[in-house]
Amino acid sequence: MREILFYRTKAGGNPIEEFLDALNAKQARKVTMVLRIIEEFERVPKQYFKKLSGTEDIWEIRIQEGREIYRLLGFFEGTNRILLVHAFKKKSRKIRSKDLNVAESRRRDYLSRNKR
């Protein structure tokens, strides 16, 4: 079983919660369903969850609700904890380098502030 957590900025902001709060009820239910699948099932279909090649260990959660496509990016902290650091509505086939840069920057920020 995995645990999904949301990144907090140094100032205390929570970009994932802000993104989810902007969704309508139907979209939010779909996102919640996919997050539960990732938390509860050992084997998650690639249509929902996969590692992005060419990144610093960034994983992508993929959600489609009707014609809308959402992506939540994060990384593993340990073996079963996933920290989500960036979320966006996908508008093209390819993930923009801007979105990957945000995810990698937040990953580095989190790791630098949470050294153990």
PyRosetta script that sets phi, psi and omega in degrees:
from pyrosetta import init, pose_from_sequence

init()
pose = pose_from_sequence("MREILFYRTKAGGNPIEEFLDALNAKQARKVTMVLRIIEEFERVPKQYFKKLSGTEDIWEIRIQEGREIYRLLGFFEGTNRILLVHAFKKKSRKIRSKDLNVAESRRRDYLSRNKR")
pose.set_psi(1, 136.9)
pose.set_omega(1, -179.9)
pose.set_phi(2, -103.8)
pose.set_psi(2, 160.9)
pose.set_omega(2, 175.3)
pose.set_phi(3, -120.5)
pose.set_psi(3, 130.9)
pose.set_omega(3, 179.0)
pose.set_phi(4, -108.4)
pose.set_psi(4, 126.8)
pose.set_omega(4, 178.8)
pose.set_phi(5, -121.1)
pose.set_psi(5, 160.2)
pose.set_omega(5, 179.5)
pose.set_phi(6, -110.0)
pose.set_psi(6, 135.6)
pose.set_omega(6, 177.6)
pose.set_phi(7, -63.3)
pose.set_psi(7, 140.8)
pose.set_omega(7, 172.3)
pose.set_phi(8, -118.7)
pose.set_psi(8, 135.6)
pose.set_omega(8, 177.5)
pose.set_phi(9, -71.8)
pose.set_psi(9, 168.3)
pose.set_omega(9, 178.1)
pose.set_phi(10, -58.7)
pose.set_psi(10, -32.6)
pose.set_omega(10, 179.9)
pose.set_phi(11, -82.1)
pose.set_psi(11, -3.8)
pose.set_omega(11, 177.7)
pose.set_phi(12, 98.2)
pose.set_psi(12, 0.4)
pose.set_omega(12, 178.0)
pose.set_phi(13, -69.3)
pose.set_psi(13, 156.7)
pose.set_omega(13, 179.8)
pose.set_phi(14, -130.8)
pose.set_psi(14, 90.2)
pose.set_omega(14, -175.0)
pose.set_phi(15, -62.1)
pose.set_psi(15, -28.8)
pose.set_omega(15, 179.7)
pose.set_phi(16, -71.3)
pose.set_psi(16, -46.7)
pose.set_omega(16, 177.5)
pose.set_phi(17, -59.7)
pose.set_psi(17, -41.2)
pose.set_omega(17, 179.7)
pose.set_phi(18, -61.5)
pose.set_psi(18, -42.3)
pose.set_omega(18, 178.2)
pose.set_phi(19, -63.3)
pose.set_psi(19, -47.7)
pose.set_omega(19, -178.2)
pose.set_phi(20, -64.8)
pose.set_psi(20, -36.5)
pose.set_omega(20, 178.7)
pose.set_phi(21, -64.2)
pose.set_psi(21, -24.8)
pose.set_omega(21, -179.1)
pose.set_phi(22, -81.9)
pose.set_psi(22, -9.9)
pose.set_omega(22, -179.6)
pose.set_phi(23, -80.7)
pose.set_psi(23, 154.5)
pose.set_omega(23, 173.4)
pose.set_phi(24, -78.9)
pose.set_psi(24, 173.8)
pose.set_omega(24, -173.6)
pose.set_phi(25, -60.5)
pose.set_psi(25, -42.8)
pose.set_omega(25, -178.7)
pose.set_phi(26, -65.2)
pose.set_psi(26, -43.6)
pose.set_omega(26, 178.6)
pose.set_phi(27, -64.2)
pose.set_psi(27, -43.4)
pose.set_omega(27, -179.9)
pose.set_phi(28, -63.0)
pose.set_psi(28, -38.9)
pose.set_omega(28, 177.3)
pose.set_phi(29, -61.8)
pose.set_psi(29, -41.6)
pose.set_omega(29, -179.6)
pose.set_phi(30, -65.2)
pose.set_psi(30, -44.4)
pose.set_omega(30, 178.3)
pose.set_phi(31, -60.5)
pose.set_psi(31, -45.4)
pose.set_omega(31, 179.6)
pose.set_phi(32, -60.6)
pose.set_psi(32, -41.5)
pose.set_omega(32, 178.8)
pose.set_phi(33, -60.4)
pose.set_psi(33, -46.0)
pose.set_omega(33, -179.0)
pose.set_phi(34, -66.6)
pose.set_psi(34, -40.3)
pose.set_omega(34, 177.9)
pose.set_phi(35, -62.1)
pose.set_psi(35, -38.3)
pose.set_omega(35, 176.9)
pose.set_phi(36, -64.6)
pose.set_psi(36, -40.8)
pose.set_omega(36, 177.8)
pose.set_phi(37, -58.6)
pose.set_psi(37, -45.2)
pose.set_omega(37, -178.4)
pose.set_phi(38, -66.1)
pose.set_psi(38, -38.4)
pose.set_omega(38, 179.4)
pose.set_phi(39, -70.6)
pose.set_psi(39, -40.1)
pose.set_omega(39, -168.0)
pose.set_phi(40, -94.9)
pose.set_psi(40, -27.2)
pose.set_omega(40, -175.2)
pose.set_phi(41, -102.0)
pose.set_psi(41, 132.4)
pose.set_omega(41, 179.6)
pose.set_phi(42, -63.9)
pose.set_psi(42, -43.3)
pose.set_omega(42, 179.9)
pose.set_phi(43, -106.9)
pose.set_psi(43, 112.4)
pose.set_omega(43, -178.2)
pose.set_phi(44, -105.4)
pose.set_psi(44, 129.8)
pose.set_omega(44, 178.4)
pose.set_phi(45, -58.3)
pose.set_psi(45, 143.2)
pose.set_omega(45, -179.5)
pose.set_phi(46, -61.7)
pose.set_psi(46, -20.4)
pose.set_omega(46, 177.9)
pose.set_phi(47, -64.1)
pose.set_psi(47, -20.5)
pose.set_omega(47, -179.9)
pose.set_phi(48, -106.2)
pose.set_psi(48, -29.1)
pose.set_omega(48, -166.8)
pose.set_phi(49, -154.2)
pose.set_psi(49, 122.1)
pose.set_omega(49, 176.9)
pose.set_phi(50, -157.1)
pose.set_psi(50, 156.7)
pose.set_omega(50, 176.0)
pose.set_phi(51, -78.6)
pose.set_psi(51, 138.8)
pose.set_omega(51, 178.3)
pose.set_phi(52, -88.8)
pose.set_psi(52, 123.4)
pose.set_omega(52, 179.8)
pose.set_phi(53, -70.2)
pose.set_psi(53, 150.6)
pose.set_omega(53, 178.4)
pose.set_phi(54, 76.9)
pose.set_psi(54, 18.0)
pose.set_omega(54, -179.5)
pose.set_phi(55, -123.0)
pose.set_psi(55, 170.5)
pose.set_omega(55, 176.3)
pose.set_phi(56, -84.0)
pose.set_psi(56, 65.3)
pose.set_omega(56, 177.1)
pose.set_phi(57, 64.3)
pose.set_psi(57, 39.2)
pose.set_omega(57, 176.8)
pose.set_phi(58, -91.9)
pose.set_psi(58, 133.3)
pose.set_omega(58, 178.2)
pose.set_phi(59, -111.3)
pose.set_psi(59, 151.8)
pose.set_omega(59, -176.4)
pose.set_phi(60, -118.5)
pose.set_psi(60, 129.8)
pose.set_omega(60, 169.7)
pose.set_phi(61, -101.7)
pose.set_psi(61, 126.5)
pose.set_omega(61, -173.8)
pose.set_phi(62, -111.8)
pose.set_psi(62, 128.0)
pose.set_omega(62, -178.6)
pose.set_phi(63, -133.7)
pose.set_psi(63, 132.5)
pose.set_omega(63, 175.0)
pose.set_phi(64, -125.9)
pose.set_psi(64, 128.1)
pose.set_omega(64, 176.5)
pose.set_phi(65, -127.9)
pose.set_psi(65, 104.1)
pose.set_omega(65, -174.6)
pose.set_phi(66, 64.4)
pose.set_psi(66, -126.7)
pose.set_omega(66, 179.0)
pose.set_phi(67, -89.5)
pose.set_psi(67, -7.4)
pose.set_omega(67, -178.7)
pose.set_phi(68, -85.9)
pose.set_psi(68, 138.7)
pose.set_omega(68, 179.3)
pose.set_phi(69, -125.1)
pose.set_psi(69, 129.1)
pose.set_omega(69, -179.3)
pose.set_phi(70, -120.9)
pose.set_psi(70, 147.6)
pose.set_omega(70, 176.8)
pose.set_phi(71, -129.4)
pose.set_psi(71, 134.8)
pose.set_omega(71, 173.2)
pose.set_phi(72, -120.1)
pose.set_psi(72, 126.5)
pose.set_omega(72, -177.2)
pose.set_phi(73, -110.1)
pose.set_psi(73, 142.7)
pose.set_omega(73, 179.6)
pose.set_phi(74, -163.0)
pose.set_psi(74, -168.8)
pose.set_omega(74, -179.8)
pose.set_phi(75, -148.1)
pose.set_psi(75, 160.8)
pose.set_omega(75, 177.0)
pose.set_phi(76, -82.5)
pose.set_psi(76, 132.6)
pose.set_omega(76, 170.4)
pose.set_phi(77, -113.2)
pose.set_psi(77, 101.1)
pose.set_omega(77, -170.7)
pose.set_phi(78, 84.2)
pose.set_psi(78, -156.2)
pose.set_omega(78, -175.5)
pose.set_phi(79, -94.8)
pose.set_psi(79, -26.8)
pose.set_omega(79, -173.9)
pose.set_phi(80, -127.6)
pose.set_psi(80, 9.2)
pose.set_omega(80, -179.8)
pose.set_phi(81, -112.6)
pose.set_psi(81, 125.6)
pose.set_omega(81, 178.4)
pose.set_phi(82, -112.4)
pose.set_psi(82, 127.0)
pose.set_omega(82, 177.6)
pose.set_phi(83, -105.8)
pose.set_psi(83, 113.8)
pose.set_omega(83, 177.8)
pose.set_phi(84, -82.6)
pose.set_psi(84, 129.8)
pose.set_omega(84, -173.0)
pose.set_phi(85, -119.0)
pose.set_psi(85, -16.9)
pose.set_omega(85, -177.0)
pose.set_phi(86, -154.5)
pose.set_psi(86, 144.3)
pose.set_omega(86, 177.6)
pose.set_phi(87, -142.9)
pose.set_psi(87, 146.5)
pose.set_omega(87, -179.3)
pose.set_phi(88, -161.7)
pose.set_psi(88, 160.9)
pose.set_omega(88, 173.7)
pose.set_phi(89, -88.4)
pose.set_psi(89, 125.6)
pose.set_omega(89, -175.7)
pose.set_phi(90, -84.7)
pose.set_psi(90, 131.5)
pose.set_omega(90, -176.6)
pose.set_phi(91, -115.4)
pose.set_psi(91, -9.2)
pose.set_omega(91, 179.2)
pose.set_phi(92, -138.3)
pose.set_psi(92, 172.2)
pose.set_omega(92, -178.3)
pose.set_phi(93, -64.4)
pose.set_psi(93, -38.3)
pose.set_omega(93, -174.6)
pose.set_phi(94, -100.6)
pose.set_psi(94, 143.6)
pose.set_omega(94, 174.9)
pose.set_phi(95, -73.1)
pose.set_psi(95, 129.7)
pose.set_omega(95, -178.6)
pose.set_phi(96, -67.3)
pose.set_psi(96, 145.7)
pose.set_omega(96, 178.3)
pose.set_phi(97, -61.8)
pose.set_psi(97, -29.1)
pose.set_omega(97, 177.0)
pose.set_phi(98, -58.6)
pose.set_psi(98, -44.3)
pose.set_omega(98, -179.8)
pose.set_phi(99, -68.2)
pose.set_psi(99, -39.0)
pose.set_omega(99, 176.6)
pose.set_phi(100, -64.8)
pose.set_psi(100, -40.2)
pose.set_omega(100, 179.0)
pose.set_phi(101, -63.4)
pose.set_psi(101, -40.0)
pose.set_omega(101, 177.5)
pose.set_phi(102, -61.4)
pose.set_psi(102, -47.1)
pose.set_omega(102, -179.1)
pose.set_phi(103, -61.9)
pose.set_psi(103, -45.4)
pose.set_omega(103, -179.0)
pose.set_phi(104, -67.6)
pose.set_psi(104, -37.6)
pose.set_omega(104, 177.9)
pose.set_phi(105, -64.4)
pose.set_psi(105, -43.5)
pose.set_omega(105, 178.8)
pose.set_phi(106, -67.9)
pose.set_psi(106, -34.7)
pose.set_omega(106, 176.1)
pose.set_phi(107, -61.2)
pose.set_psi(107, -48.8)
pose.set_omega(107, 178.9)
pose.set_phi(108, -61.3)
pose.set_psi(108, -42.3)
pose.set_omega(108, 178.8)
pose.set_phi(109, -60.2)
pose.set_psi(109, -48.8)
pose.set_omega(109, -179.5)
pose.set_phi(110, -59.6)
pose.set_psi(110, -48.0)
pose.set_omega(110, -177.8)
pose.set_phi(111, -64.2)
pose.set_psi(111, -37.0)
pose.set_omega(111, 179.8)
pose.set_phi(112, -69.1)
pose.set_psi(112, -32.3)
pose.set_omega(112, 179.9)
pose.set_phi(113, -86.1)
pose.set_psi(113, -11.5)
pose.set_omega(113, -176.4)
pose.set_phi(114, -125.3)
pose.set_psi(114, 39.4)
pose.set_omega(114, 178.0)
pose.set_phi(115, -64.9)
pose.set_psi(115, 138.4)
pose.set_omega(115, 179.9)
pose.set_phi(116, -117.0)
pose.dump_pdb("model.pdb")
